Amino acid sequence: MPDVHLGKGSTIGSVIPTKGAIIPAAVGVDIGCGMNALRTAVNGGRPA
């Protein structure tokens, strides 16, 4: 679910792989912005 746009601190949607490190400046101001993913029984069939 790409969502890349300008942010404060880092680009929103950035992925920074790290091993044994935390980069607080990379969190940005959108933490907890309400994005969510869930599984449903809806399939990718013909649109309604």
PDB file of N, CA, C and O in Angstrom:
ATOM      1  N   MET A   1       0.837  -1.170   0.000  1.00  0.00           N
ATOM      2  CA  MET A   1       0.000   0.000   0.000  1.00  0.00           C
ATOM      3  C   MET A   1       0.890   1.243   0.000  1.00  0.00           C
ATOM      4  O   MET A   1       1.009   1.909   1.029  1.00  0.00           O
ATOM      5  N   PRO A   2       1.512   1.566  -1.125  1.00  0.00           N
ATOM      6  CA  PRO A   2       2.390   2.724  -1.134  1.00  0.00           C
ATOM      7  C   PRO A   2       1.642   4.020  -0.878  1.00  0.00           C
ATOM      8  O   PRO A   2       0.547   4.236  -1.396  1.00  0.00           O
ATOM      9  N   ASP A   3       2.235   4.860  -0.090  1.00  0.00           N
ATOM     10  CA  ASP A   3       1.678   6.172   0.219  1.00  0.00           C
ATOM     11  C   ASP A   3       2.867   7.073   0.504  1.00  0.00           C
ATOM     12  O   ASP A   3       3.276   7.215   1.656  1.00  0.00           O
ATOM     13  N   VAL A   4       3.424   7.680  -0.529  1.00  0.00           N
ATOM     14  CA  VAL A   4       4.626   8.478  -0.358  1.00  0.00           C
ATOM     15  C   VAL A   4       4.317   9.936  -0.643  1.00  0.00           C
ATOM     16  O   VAL A   4       3.875  10.279  -1.739  1.00  0.00           O
ATOM     17  N   HIS A   5       4.548  10.790   0.335  1.00  0.00           N
ATOM     18  CA  HIS A   5       4.413  12.230   0.155  1.00  0.00           C
ATOM     19  C   HIS A   5       5.307  12.937   1.168  1.00  0.00           C
ATOM     20  O   HIS A   5       5.797  12.325   2.117  1.00  0.00           O
ATOM     21  N   LEU A   6       5.510  14.229   0.952  1.00  0.00           N
ATOM     22  CA  LEU A   6       6.398  14.985   1.831  1.00  0.00           C
ATOM     23  C   LEU A   6       5.916  14.935   3.273  1.00  0.00           C
ATOM     24  O   LEU A   6       4.715  14.940   3.542  1.00  0.00           O
ATOM     25  N   GLY A   7       6.845  14.887   4.169  1.00  0.00           N
ATOM     26  CA  GLY A   7       6.514  14.877   5.587  1.00  0.00           C
ATOM     27  C   GLY A   7       7.497  15.737   6.356  1.00  0.00           C
ATOM     28  O   GLY A   7       8.396  16.336   5.768  1.00  0.00           O
ATOM     29  N   LYS A   8       7.332  15.798   7.643  1.00  0.00           N
ATOM     30  CA  LYS A   8       8.241  16.561   8.499  1.00  0.00           C
ATOM     31  C   LYS A   8       9.120  15.557   9.231  1.00  0.00           C
ATOM     32  O   LYS A   8       8.625  14.782  10.049  1.00  0.00           O
ATOM     33  N   GLY A   9      10.384  15.561   8.954  1.00  0.00           N
ATOM     34  CA  GLY A   9      11.307  14.596   9.542  1.00  0.00           C
ATOM     35  C   GLY A   9      11.744  13.571   8.515  1.00  0.00           C
ATOM     36  O   GLY A   9      12.940  13.338   8.344  1.00  0.00           O
ATOM     37  N   SER A  10      10.810  12.967   7.840  1.00  0.00           N
ATOM     38  CA  SER A  10      11.109  12.013   6.770  1.00  0.00           C
ATOM     39  C   SER A  10       9.915  11.938   5.833  1.00  0.00           C
ATOM     40  O   SER A  10       8.815  12.377   6.169  1.00  0.00           O
ATOM     41  N   THR A  11      10.144  11.377   4.657  1.00  0.00           N
ATOM     42  CA  THR A  11       9.059  11.213   3.693  1.00  0.00           C
ATOM     43  C   THR A  11       8.047  10.222   4.241  1.00  0.00           C
ATOM     44  O   THR A  11       8.428   9.158   4.729  1.00  0.00           O
ATOM     45  N   ILE A  12       6.760  10.554   4.170  1.00  0.00           N
ATOM     46  CA  ILE A  12       5.707   9.660   4.638  1.00  0.00           C
ATOM     47  C   ILE A  12       5.699   8.437   3.729  1.00  0.00           C
ATOM     48  O   ILE A  12       5.694   8.566   2.505  1.00  0.00           O
ATOM     49  N   GLY A  13       5.699   7.269   4.321  1.00  0.00           N
ATOM     50  CA  GLY A  13       5.719   6.032   3.547  1.00  0.00           C
ATOM     51  C   GLY A  13       7.111   5.457   3.369  1.00  0.00           C
ATOM     52  O   GLY A  13       7.274   4.417   2.731  1.00  0.00           O
ATOM     53  N   SER A  14       8.115   6.117   3.923  1.00  0.00           N
ATOM     54  CA  SER A  14       9.489   5.620   3.819  1.00  0.00           C
ATOM     55  C   SER A  14       9.637   4.303   4.561  1.00  0.00           C
ATOM     56  O   SER A  14       8.995   4.073   5.586  1.00  0.00           O
ATOM     57  N   VAL A  15      10.484   3.454   4.033  1.00  0.00           N
ATOM     58  CA  VAL A  15      10.849   2.213   4.711  1.00  0.00           C
ATOM     59  C   VAL A  15      12.356   2.239   4.877  1.00  0.00           C
ATOM     60  O   VAL A  15      13.094   2.313   3.895  1.00  0.00           O
ATOM     61  N   ILE A  16      12.811   2.180   6.113  1.00  0.00           N
ATOM     62  CA  ILE A  16      14.239   2.227   6.398  1.00  0.00           C
ATOM     63  C   ILE A  16      14.608   0.947   7.145  1.00  0.00           C
ATOM     64  O   ILE A  16      14.407   0.855   8.356  1.00  0.00           O
ATOM     65  N   PRO A  17      15.147  -0.037   6.430  1.00  0.00           N
ATOM     66  CA  PRO A  17      15.511  -1.287   7.110  1.00  0.00           C
ATOM     67  C   PRO A  17      16.713  -1.069   8.030  1.00  0.00           C
ATOM     68  O   PRO A  17      17.732  -0.516   7.615  1.00  0.00           O
ATOM     69  N   THR A  18      16.583  -1.502   9.261  1.00  0.00           N
ATOM     70  CA  THR A  18      17.676  -1.393  10.224  1.00  0.00           C
ATOM     71  C   THR A  18      17.798  -2.710  10.972  1.00  0.00           C
ATOM     72  O   THR A  18      16.865  -3.512  11.007  1.00  0.00           O
ATOM     73  N   LYS A  19      18.941  -2.913  11.556  1.00  0.00           N
ATOM     74  CA  LYS A  19      19.157  -4.108  12.366  1.00  0.00           C
ATOM     75  C   LYS A  19      19.751  -3.657  13.695  1.00  0.00           C
ATOM     76  O   LYS A  19      20.890  -3.193  13.754  1.00  0.00           O
ATOM     77  N   GLY A  20      18.971  -3.797  14.751  1.00  0.00           N
ATOM     78  CA  GLY A  20      19.440  -3.405  16.067  1.00  0.00           C
ATOM     79  C   GLY A  20      19.518  -1.903  16.267  1.00  0.00           C
ATOM     80  O   GLY A  20      20.331  -1.421  17.056  1.00  0.00           O
ATOM     81  N   ALA A  21      18.670  -1.151  15.550  1.00  0.00           N
ATOM     82  CA  ALA A  21      18.703   0.305  15.674  1.00  0.00           C
ATOM     83  C   ALA A  21      17.298   0.875  15.581  1.00  0.00           C
ATOM     84  O   ALA A  21      16.419   0.292  14.946  1.00  0.00           O
ATOM     85  N   ILE A  22      17.099   2.013  16.217  1.00  0.00           N
ATOM     86  CA  ILE A  22      15.854   2.767  16.116  1.00  0.00           C
ATOM     87  C   ILE A  22      16.235   4.180  15.699  1.00  0.00           C
ATOM     88  O   ILE A  22      17.171   4.759  16.250  1.00  0.00           O
ATOM     89  N   ILE A  23      15.515   4.740  14.726  1.00  0.00           N
ATOM     90  CA  ILE A  23      15.810   6.084  14.239  1.00  0.00           C
ATOM     91  C   ILE A  23      14.602   6.970  14.537  1.00  0.00           C
ATOM     92  O   ILE A  23      13.687   7.049  13.717  1.00  0.00           O
ATOM     93  N   PRO A  24      14.576   7.643  15.697  1.00  0.00           N
ATOM     94  CA  PRO A  24      13.409   8.452  16.073  1.00  0.00           C
ATOM     95  C   PRO A  24      13.056   9.529  15.053  1.00  0.00           C
ATOM     96  O   PRO A  24      11.875   9.815  14.857  1.00  0.00           O
ATOM     97  N   ALA A  25      14.047  10.133  14.399  1.00  0.00           N
ATOM     98  CA  ALA A  25      13.769  11.197  13.431  1.00  0.00           C
ATOM     99  C   ALA A  25      13.028  10.672  12.206  1.00  0.00           C
ATOM    100  O   ALA A  25      12.418  11.454  11.477  1.00  0.00           O
ATOM    101  N   ALA A  26      13.068   9.371  11.967  1.00  0.00           N
ATOM    102  CA  ALA A  26      12.408   8.793  10.801  1.00  0.00           C
ATOM    103  C   ALA A  26      10.934   8.494  11.050  1.00  0.00           C
ATOM    104  O   ALA A  26      10.223   8.103  10.124  1.00  0.00           O
ATOM    105  N   VAL A  27      10.466   8.670  12.274  1.00  0.00           N
ATOM    106  CA  VAL A  27       9.063   8.388  12.577  1.00  0.00           C
ATOM    107  C   VAL A  27       8.151   9.413  11.938  1.00  0.00           C
ATOM    108  O   VAL A  27       7.097   9.047  11.418  1.00  0.00           O
ATOM    109  N   GLY A  28       8.514  10.670  11.957  1.00  0.00           N
ATOM    110  CA  GLY A  28       7.696  11.723  11.352  1.00  0.00           C
ATOM    111  C   GLY A  28       6.504  12.077  12.219  1.00  0.00           C
ATOM    112  O   GLY A  28       6.343  11.555  13.322  1.00  0.00           O
ATOM    113  N   VAL A  29       5.673  12.969  11.706  1.00  0.00           N
ATOM    114  CA  VAL A  29       4.534  13.455  12.477  1.00  0.00           C
ATOM    115  C   VAL A  29       3.244  12.700  12.174  1.00  0.00           C
ATOM    116  O   VAL A  29       2.199  13.019  12.742  1.00  0.00           O
ATOM    117  N   ASP A  30       3.298  11.715  11.299  1.00  0.00           N
ATOM    118  CA  ASP A  30       2.083  10.988  10.930  1.00  0.00           C
ATOM    119  C   ASP A  30       1.903   9.701  11.726  1.00  0.00           C
ATOM    120  O   ASP A  30       1.038   8.894  11.385  1.00  0.00           O
ATOM    121  N   ILE A  31       2.687   9.486  12.771  1.00  0.00           N
ATOM    122  CA  ILE A  31       2.578   8.253  13.540  1.00  0.00           C
ATOM    123  C   ILE A  31       1.154   8.120  14.083  1.00  0.00           C
ATOM    124  O   ILE A  31       0.610   9.061  14.660  1.00  0.00           O
ATOM    125  N   GLY A  32       0.575   6.973  13.896  1.00  0.00           N
ATOM    126  CA  GLY A  32      -0.800   6.749  14.334  1.00  0.00           C
ATOM    127  C   GLY A  32      -1.814   7.489  13.479  1.00  0.00           C
ATOM    128  O   GLY A  32      -2.841   7.938  13.987  1.00  0.00           O
ATOM    129  N   CYS A  33      -1.540   7.621  12.186  1.00  0.00           N
ATOM    130  CA  CYS A  33      -2.417   8.422  11.321  1.00  0.00           C
ATOM    131  C   CYS A  33      -3.725   7.709  10.990  1.00  0.00           C
ATOM    132  O   CYS A  33      -4.586   8.292  10.330  1.00  0.00           O
ATOM    133  N   GLY A  34      -3.891   6.481  11.424  1.00  0.00           N
ATOM    134  CA  GLY A  34      -5.165   5.800  11.216  1.00  0.00           C
ATOM    135  C   GLY A  34      -5.165   4.792  10.083  1.00  0.00           C
ATOM    136  O   GLY A  34      -6.225   4.265   9.747  1.00  0.00           O
ATOM    137  N   MET A  35      -4.024   4.503   9.480  1.00  0.00           N
ATOM    138  CA  MET A  35      -3.959   3.480   8.439  1.00  0.00           C
ATOM    139  C   MET A  35      -4.231   2.130   9.087  1.00  0.00           C
ATOM    140  O   MET A  35      -3.845   1.890  10.231  1.00  0.00           O
ATOM    141  N   ASN A  36      -4.894   1.258   8.353  1.00  0.00           N
ATOM    142  CA  ASN A  36      -5.244  -0.040   8.896  1.00  0.00           C
ATOM    143  C   ASN A  36      -5.346  -1.038   7.759  1.00  0.00           C
ATOM    144  O   ASN A  36      -5.699  -0.661   6.641  1.00  0.00           O
ATOM    145  N   ALA A  37      -5.050  -2.284   8.015  1.00  0.00           N
ATOM    146  CA  ALA A  37      -5.212  -3.351   7.030  1.00  0.00           C
ATOM    147  C   ALA A  37      -5.967  -4.487   7.697  1.00  0.00           C
ATOM    148  O   ALA A  37      -5.717  -4.807   8.859  1.00  0.00           O
ATOM    149  N   LEU A  38      -6.882  -5.092   6.974  1.00  0.00           N
ATOM    150  CA  LEU A  38      -7.624  -6.212   7.531  1.00  0.00           C
ATOM    151  C   LEU A  38      -8.022  -7.172   6.426  1.00  0.00           C
ATOM    152  O   LEU A  38      -8.100  -6.793   5.257  1.00  0.00           O
ATOM    153  N   ARG A  39      -8.270  -8.395   6.798  1.00  0.00           N
ATOM    154  CA  ARG A  39      -8.672  -9.433   5.855  1.00  0.00           C
ATOM    155  C   ARG A  39     -10.191  -9.517   5.838  1.00  0.00           C
ATOM    156  O   ARG A  39     -10.832  -9.491   6.889  1.00  0.00           O
ATOM    157  N   THR A  40     -10.770  -9.618   4.635  1.00  0.00           N
ATOM    158  CA  THR A  40     -12.219  -9.764   4.497  1.00  0.00           C
ATOM    159  C   THR A  40     -12.522 -10.965   3.618  1.00  0.00           C
ATOM    160  O   THR A  40     -11.614 -11.570   3.049  1.00  0.00           O
ATOM    161  N   ALA A  41     -13.787 -11.304   3.509  1.00  0.00           N
ATOM    162  CA  ALA A  41     -14.212 -12.405   2.647  1.00  0.00           C
ATOM    163  C   ALA A  41     -14.468 -11.930   1.214  1.00  0.00           C
ATOM    164  O   ALA A  41     -14.824 -12.736   0.355  1.00  0.00           O
ATOM    165  N   VAL A  42     -14.292 -10.648   0.948  1.00  0.00           N
ATOM    166  CA  VAL A  42     -14.519 -10.092  -0.389  1.00  0.00           C
ATOM    167  C   VAL A  42     -13.389 -10.542  -1.298  1.00  0.00           C
ATOM    168  O   VAL A  42     -12.219 -10.466  -0.925  1.00  0.00           O
ATOM    169  N   ASN A  43     -13.741 -11.014  -2.502  1.00  0.00           N
ATOM    170  CA  ASN A  43     -12.699 -11.420  -3.443  1.00  0.00           C
ATOM    171  C   ASN A  43     -12.565 -10.377  -4.547  1.00  0.00           C
ATOM    172  O   ASN A  43     -13.333  -9.416  -4.593  1.00  0.00           O
ATOM    173  N   GLY A  44     -11.616 -10.561  -5.415  1.00  0.00           N
ATOM    174  CA  GLY A  44     -11.351  -9.598  -6.478  1.00  0.00           C
ATOM    175  C   GLY A  44     -12.194  -9.833  -7.715  1.00  0.00           C
ATOM    176  O   GLY A  44     -11.721  -9.616  -8.830  1.00  0.00           O
ATOM    177  N   GLY A  45     -13.413 -10.264  -7.547  1.00  0.00           N
ATOM    178  CA  GLY A  45     -14.300 -10.532  -8.681  1.00  0.00           C
ATOM    179  C   GLY A  45     -14.795  -9.274  -9.365  1.00  0.00           C
ATOM    180  O   GLY A  45     -14.207  -8.201  -9.232  1.00  0.00           O
ATOM    181  N   ARG A  46     -15.859  -9.420 -10.079  1.00  0.00           N
ATOM    182  CA  ARG A  46     -16.451  -8.325 -10.848  1.00  0.00           C
ATOM    183  C   ARG A  46     -16.971  -7.223  -9.918  1.00  0.00           C
ATOM    184  O   ARG A  46     -17.633  -7.520  -8.924  1.00  0.00           O
ATOM    185  N   PRO A  47     -16.675  -5.940 -10.236  1.00  0.00           N
ATOM    186  CA  PRO A  47     -17.162  -4.848  -9.385  1.00  0.00           C
ATOM    187  C   PRO A  47     -18.684  -4.756  -9.376  1.00  0.00           C
ATOM    188  O   PRO A  47     -19.345  -5.116 -10.350  1.00  0.00           O
ATOM    189  N   ALA A  48     -19.223  -4.277  -8.281  1.00  0.00           N
ATOM    190  CA  ALA A  48     -20.679  -4.142  -8.151  1.00  0.00           C
ATOM    191  C   ALA A  48     -21.209  -3.012  -8.992  1.00  0.00           C
ATOM    192  O   ALA A  48     -22.414  -2.760  -9.000  1.00  0.00           O
TER     193      ALA A  48
END
